[in-house]
Amino acid sequence: MASKVEKYFKAALDKIVFINLSDEFIDRHQNLRFLKGIPIPVSLDVLEKEAQKTGNGKMGFSPAAAAQAMTFVIGADANFPYAEQYKRFLKYNIKGLYLVMLGSGIDMAQSGKYMEAAILFRATDIYDRWSRKDAPIGTPAVRDPRLPDSPEALYNYARACRDIYMNEEEEDAAKKAAFREESVKAFEKLTKEFPDYDQSYYFLGFFYMNKKLYAEAKEVWTKFLSLTKEEAMAEDVRERMGQVDDLIIYEKGYLEVMNDRAQNGLDILLPLYEKYKEWWNLLFFIGLAYRKLGEYEKAIFFFTEVARIKPSQSDAYNELGLCYASLSDFDNAEKYFKKAALIEDNDPELLCNLAAVYINGGKLDLAEETLAKAEEMAPGEEITKLWRTELEKAKNGAAN
């Protein structure tokens, strides 16, 4: 995990500076000799505060401050060159480290510092696994002793990553996507390492729903309901599960339509219509099925409803144009292709559809103007070549 998000974690290391312990100090503290020549991280904030206390701008070695910064470095960069020495220092110098690190991460998360919280939770999980790496492996039936005893570090890490992407500005789509993916991976890892931990299944259900993986959402939520004792959360999931069943039916139906099995798709989708008359996606694929079956009047009804519910849906206007063109109603076809092209900023394919209407309607000058614009935007495209040929045939026919 963390390959895509680590660059964001590493950026947080700007708040860390590194100092070197003097040889004299190491000689006086033989238990720290493994740190000889090793740069010790310290937070800039801590460095400034300690310097102010001394009055001379200098800072003494603070094990607590070093430990705090070491955990931050470990969490931000799992492959940091001196991570092993830092883990060793933490192991022998900080009591109750797991709970201390976990508590610090929770404090950060509660104060809205989700990036810092994610780094600390990640460090907690990394350190915990490192401290167990030499555990003797027993019989195959026994749970791997190298795995954490508690899901808390990984769970809170998954939650913090989720908080980052849910609170990130929409402009940084790459960052949002990276932390969404990282959160999903962490929750999925939890289901493998702690299969009886209910919360991971709860959050995964929402992730899968948002990705339109309805069958997967139903599976993890079913598992959640079998495990949880949280009645309020269970009630929420039960309510959503009813929607999931319909979404699975919808998914099956629209795939039939898209795979040119329009009648099969229609048979699956129409029963949902009475229940979801304002669900534009459903109406769109019902309309598409009717259009593929050549039942243009019925298709027009559904695409018109889509346009009413979602006026910015250019595909609905394009489909209306295709339906009217098939009925030789070129005035209406022209109107709807123009609407679609306006929304899509003169998409070449939509312009070709409009040019086709002009050709069939005998408006060859408009067809020439429209097709030239499509050719300028997408030179060499097969669809523009096709309609250029048709336009030349129409011109020749008109000349003769």
N, C-alpha and C positions, 0 to 999 in steps of 0.2 A: 504494500500500500504506500501511498504518499508521493509517488513519483511525480505526479502533475501538480500537487499542491506544495511541494517542498520549496519551490522557488519563492512562494509567498511567505512561507515560514522563515526562510533564510533572510528575507528582507528585514525581519524583525531583529536580526542580530546587529543592526546598526546601533541599537541601544546598549550594546555590550562592548567593553574595551578589555584588553588583555595586559596583565602585568606579569613580571617574573619575580619569583622568590629569590632572595639573595642566598649565596652559598652559606653565609654565616647563619642565616635563619634555618636553612636545611640541616646544618650541622647541629644546631641546638634542638631540632625536632626530628630525630632519626626515623620516626614513624612516617614522616612525609618525604623520605629520600627518593621515593619513586616519582616525586613531582619535580625533581631536579631537572632544570632545563625545559620544563613544561610550562607554556603560557597559561596563566590562571585567569579565567573570565570574571569580570565584575561589572555590574550594572552601572551605567553612567550616573544614574540618580544616586545610587549608594556611594559611588566614588566622590561625588560632589558633597554629599552630606557628611561623610567621614572626614573629608578635607577641611570642612568648615569647623568641625568639632576640635580638630587638632590645633587649629589656628595658624599652622605653618604651611598649609597647602599639601601636607603629606598624609598618607593613609597607611595604617598598619594592616596586617593580615587578619581578616575576619572570616573564620571558617563558615559562619552562617551566611555571610554575603557571597562567599565563593560557591557554597553549595547551591544557593538559590540561582546563581548565574549558570552553574554547571548543568543543572536540570534544564534550564532554558536552552542552552546550547545543544544538549542531547536531543531534546524534542524538536528543535528547529532543523538540525542536520544530523541524521542518524549515522552518517559516514564521516563525521568530523574526525580529523586525524588523532585527536587526543581523547576521544570519547571513552576508551577503555580505562585510561588513568582516572578520568573524572568519575566513572562508575565505581572504581575501586575506592577513591576518596570518600564518596558518598556512603558506600557500604560500611566502612569502618569508622566514620566520624559523625554520622547523623542517625540518631535513634528514631525509630518509628517513621522511617523515611517515606514508605508507601502512603501512609495516612497524611503525612505532612504535605507531600506533593499533590495528592488527591484533593485535600482541603484547599490548597492554594488555587488549584484549577477551578474548583467550585466557586470560590470567592471571585475570581476573575469573571467567570460566566455570569454570575449574579449581578455583577456591576456592568455588564454589557461589553466586556473586553473579550470577545469571542475568539479572536485570533490568538491572543496570549493564553486563553484557557485551552484551546486546542493543542497548542504547543506543550503546555504542562501536562495535559492528559496523555498526550503521545509519549512524553518523556517518562511518565509513570508506568505506562504499559511496556515501553522498551526496557526500562530498568528492571521491572518485575520479571520479565522473561529472561533477561540476562542473569539475574540472580538465581534462577532455577535451571540454567542450562546444563549444569553438571549433575542434576538429580538422577539417581539410578532408576532405570526403567524396569518395572516389575513385569508381571504376567500381562499378556495382551488384553485380558478382561479388565485390567485396572486402568483408570483414566491416566493419560500421559502426565507424569509429575512435572514436566517442563512447562505445562500450560498454567496460566494464572489460576489461583484458587477462586478469585472473585471476578465477576464481569464488570465491575465498576469503572475501571480505568478505560477499557475499550468502549464501553457503553457511553460514558461521558465524552470520550473523544468523538464518537459518531454523532452525538447530539451537538457538540460544539461545531463540527463541520457543517451540520445541517443549519445551525443558527447563522453561520457565516453566509451561506448561499441564500438563505431566506431574507437576510438583512442587507445583502450587498446591493449596491445600485445596479439598476438594469443595464447601464451602459457597459459594464464590464462582464459581458456574457461569458467570456472564456473562464474568468475566475469563478463565476457562479457554477458553471458546468463542472469545473474541476472539483470544487468542494461538494457538489451534489454527488458526483461519482465516488469520491472518497468516503462520503458518509454511507452510501449504499454498500460499498465494499466492507466497511467496518461492521455494519449491521449484519451483513451476510456472514462475515467471519464469526460474529457472536453466535449465530444460529448453529454453526458447526461446533464451536468450542463449548457453548453453554446451551444445548438444545432445549433445556427446560426454562430458559429465561424468557419470560413473556414479552417484555418491552421491545425487543428487537423485531419480533413479528409484527407488532402494532405499527411501528414506523415504516417497516418495509412495505406494508400494505399500501400506504399512501404514496410511496415512491413508485410502486408498480402501477398504481392507478394513474398517476400523472404521466407515466410512460405508455399508457394504454395497454399494459400487460395484465389484462383483466383476469385471466385464469390464474396467473401467478399471485395476484392480489387476493383472490378468493382462497387460494391454498394457504398463504401465510396467515390470513385473518382467521381461517378455520382453526389453525394451530394455536393462534393467540387465544381464541375463545375456549379452547380445551385446557389452557394453562392458567389463565388470569383469574385473579380474585378481585380485580378492580371493576366493580359493577358499572360505574359511570362510563368508563372506557369501553367496556363490553357492550353496553347499550348503543353507544355511538357506532361501534363496528357492526353490530347486528343491523342497524338501520342502513348502513352503507352496503352491507352484503346483499340486500335486496336489489340495490341498484346494479351491483356487480353481475348478478345473474342475467339481467337485461342487457348489460353491456357485452357480455359474452355472446349472447344471441345476436346482438347488433354486429359485432365483429365478424361472426360467422356469415351473416347475411351480406354485409358489404364486400367481403372477400369473394363471395359467389358472384356478385354483380361485376366486380373488377376482373374476374376471371372468365367473363363472358358467359356466365350461367345465370342470365338475368331473371328467368322465371323462378329458378330455385331461390335466388336472392330475394325476390319479391315475396314468395311464399313465407320466407323467414321473417322479413322486415315488416310486412303489413300488420301482423298482430300487435306490434309495438306501437303502431301509429295512434290507436285509440287512447293509449296511455301517455304518449309523449308528443302531442300535436305542436309543441313549440320547440322541439329539439331539431334544430336546422340540419345537423349532420345526417340524422335519420331521414328527414324529408328529402335531402339532396340525393341520397342513394336510392330512395324509392323512385324519385323522378328520373334518375339515370337509368334505372332498370326499365321503366316504361319507355324512355327514349330509345333504348337499345332494342326493345321489342316492337318499335314502330308505333306505339300508342302515344302520339305526340300531344294530343289534347290533355290527356291525364298527366303527362310529364310536365306540360306547361303549368298546370295547377300547382304541382308540388314545387317547381322552381320559382314560381311567383311567390309562394309562401316563404321559401327560403330568403328571397330578396326582401320580403316584408320584415322578417325576423332579424336578418343580418344584411342591411343595405350595402355594406362594403364587400359582400361576397361576390367577387368578380366572376368566379366559375359559374355561379347561378345565372348571371346575365349572359355569359358565353353559351351556356346550355340552352337558354331561352332563344338566343339567336339561332342556334343549330336547329331547334325544333321548328321555329317559324320558317326558316329557310327550307326545311324538309316539306313544309306545307305550301311552299311557293309564296309565302307572305313576306315579300322582300322588304317592305316598309318597316314592319315590326322587327325583322331580322336585323336590318340596318340600325334601328334604334338601340337594340340590346347589345350588339357588337360594339357600338360606339360607347355605351356605358361601361362595358367591360374594359375596353381599351383605355378609357379615361382613368379608371381606377388603377390599372396596371401600367400607366405611363407609356402607352403605345407599345405594348408587348408585340414583337414581330408576328407571332402566331395568331394573335387576335386581329392584327392588321390584315393578315392574309385572309382570315375569315370574312372580314369586312370587304376586302377587295373581291372575294368570290361572290358576295352578294351583289356588288356593283356590276360585275361581269354578267351574272345571271339576270340582273334587272336592266341590262343594256346601258348602264351609266359608265361607259368605257373611260371617259376622261377622269372621273373620280376614282375608278379602279386603277388607272395609271398612276395617279398622284399617291394613292394609298399604298400601292405595291412598291413604288419607288422608295417610300419612307421605310417600309419593311426591309427592303434590300439594303438600304443604307445602314440600318441598325443590325442586320444579321446577314452580311454578304456571304453568298455561297451556300446558304441553307437550302436543303432539298425542297422544303415546302414553298419557299419563294420561287425557286426554279420551276416548280410544277405550275404555280399560278401565273408565272410569267409566260409560260408556254400556252396556257389556256387563254390568257389575255391577247396574245398575238393571234391565236386562232380566231378569237371573237373579232378582232380588228380586221383581219383579212376577210372574214365573212361579211362584215359591215361594208367593206370597200367593194365587194363583189355584188 
